[in-house]
Amino acid sequence: MTKNTSTESPPQGETREFQAEVAKLLDLVVHSLYSNREIFLRELISNASDACDKLRYAALTDPKLLEEADGGFAIHLAVDKENKTLTVTDNGIGMNHDELIANLGTIAKSGTAEFLKSVGDKKKDVSLIGQFGVGFYSAFMVADKVEVTSRKAGEAQGWIWSSTGQGAFTVAPAENAKRGAAITLHLKKDAAEFLEPARLRNIVKTYSDHIALPVILDPIADAKEETLNSASALWMRAKSEVTAEQYKEFYHHVAHAFDEPWHTLHFRAEGAIEYTALLFVPTQKPFDLFHPERKGHVKLYVNRVFISDQLEGLMPRYLRFVAGVVDSSDLPLNVSREILQSNPTLKKIQSGIVKRLLKDFKERAEKAEDYATFWNTFGAVFKEGLYEDNERREELLELARFKSTQGDGLLSLKDYVARMKEGQEAIYYITGDNPAALRNSPQVEGFLAKGIEVLLLTDAIDEFWVPTVGTYDKKPFKSVAEAGADLSKIKSGEDKADEAPPEDIKPLVDRLKASLGDAVADVRVSDRLTGSPVCLVAAEGGMSLHLARLLKQHGESPGMAIPKVLEINPKHALIKRLNGADDATLADAALLLLDQARIVEGETVPDAAAFAKRLSAFVERGLA
């Protein structure tokens, strides 16, 4: 959240209102989301550790930032029982005037306002709040006043931020402020337990033992200074030395999350390139997973020195939900992030990490129910790799799972091919927004009648990866919503003798074409309809109607009108009756049938009033 801005300091203190989202967030944190108040200390220690990491990285290119002698990086806890305060101090990067306002008074993350609107006043799981990276606000669960005294590294002026969490905060100059930040919590009456050394010792050991910096409890009365954690990089320890609970807490630290990790991968690569990776796959979906500005949560270290958590070259976009740490001694320390981004060694590290992750996914996919948990959460993102990652496409296809017209579970493409009917040469699919609606679509009627399985693709990325991939196991993907579907070659054990279409259907087709004119690209006899009179399909090889609708929803134009083909069911009683209808009746019926097909496709009727008028007239005629 830190922004590297520096402006002239105002001459005196000032009072400001919290951003609306912050005020609402504070209320949620204090009254709804945090069920376990001790979490506040974990959040403050985690933020302090991040601040020290940022300074260590900044000092690689500007060593003067570390000129102040401070005995190395550390986090201190100080208890003042008389004044009932607990202070968490770090000697990290610190914040200046503008950064205190930006970081502690506003939330600039994409999607925050939308998220808070959706939450309303309802209680939500604690995992949602950590995704904002604003664990600082958890301090107000235990404190009725919070003060932050901070001086940014390299700057002379310090500042003090103060608030009771009631809608406003003040920022004023601070004299003799040390580099870093000191957060002083004026504890509530019911939070006195957090002044007890034994309680603090237990919290740090439970939640923050993995922090690579020492967390030190300052002397209380005659007691000596005490380091409360192991103060060693968890990822550098042997797997046998790390407990499941320690892995979980480290995941909470690096991902700013509160759920359980679905998968943990900890390994050391040795050979031409050496690195250690400790990676986690969440159980729950981050709220901003699909925001373009979302950054990854995999931190890069070089010899335990933090470098960046925003290197796109470290993890492909389709695995952006993965969190964790990668530490290597084979990367340069003293280069910019931009140069490091294209470093060939980094590319090889990414390749090794992805290979190990996909191997683990393959093993876990053998347990269908377990893998379904992952796929239902991250499948839509994972499928982006089918479009983007040509090198690993075959592996990704084997790991992909789909819903279909047969059952409610998930199946692989290998499963689909094994169930294909005799004479079936293609993998059929339909795209849309809702699996239930797709199962009832007129476009799949003929396929269902023959027992042909159709994949139900409901993610936006499906419109892009399918044409890019093209085939699986030498079988082409083919949309059932495309004109030209020919089911006559496909055999089924339940096949019955087809009723031949009326011989005089062609004149009706020609009359419908003439009546509808430019409203449709063509009118054709359907091979797919069994129960519905009509349906709309895209011209063969053209953009799907679903994709055109998606583009329109996002304010983008497909470039030109999508040619739509109206298919009619010659065996349907309504179509048979229309064969002998007069021109006026046929004209009204043609428009009604077209509007009906539009509605089924989820489109709006161009002229709702005219549609209602024609429908009423037809109903009245039928009742006469």
Secondary structure, DSSP 4 states (H G I P E B T S, - for coil): -------PPPSS-EEEEPPHHHHHHHHHIIIII-S-TTHHHHHHHHHHHHHHHHHHHHHHH-GGGG-S--SS--EEEEEETTTTEEEEEE-SS---HHHHHHHHH----TTHHHHHHHHTTS---THHHHTTT-GGGGGGGTEEEEEEEEE-TT-S-EEEEEE-SSSEEEEEEETTPPSEEEEEEEE-GGGGGGG-HHHHHHHHHHHSTT-SS-EEE---TTPPPEE-S--S-GGGS-GGG--HHHHHHHHHHHHT--S-EEEEEEEEE-SSS-EEEEEEEESS--TTTT-TTPPPEEEEEETTEEEES--GGGS-GGGTT-EEEEEESSS-SSS-HHHHHT-HHHHHHHHHHHHHHHHHHHHHTTSHHHHHHHHHHHHHHHTHHHHH-STTHHHHHHH--BEESS-SS-B-HHHHHHTPPTT--SEEEEE-S-HHHHHT-GGGHHHHHTT---EEE-STTHHHHHHHH-EETTEEEEETTBTT---TT---TT--PPPPPPTTHHHHHHHHHHHHGGGSSEEEE-SS-SS-SEEEEEPTTS--HHHHHHHHHTT---SSPPPEEEEE-TTSHHHHHHTT--HHHHHHHHHHHHHHHHHHTTPPPS-HHHHHHHHHHHHHHHH-
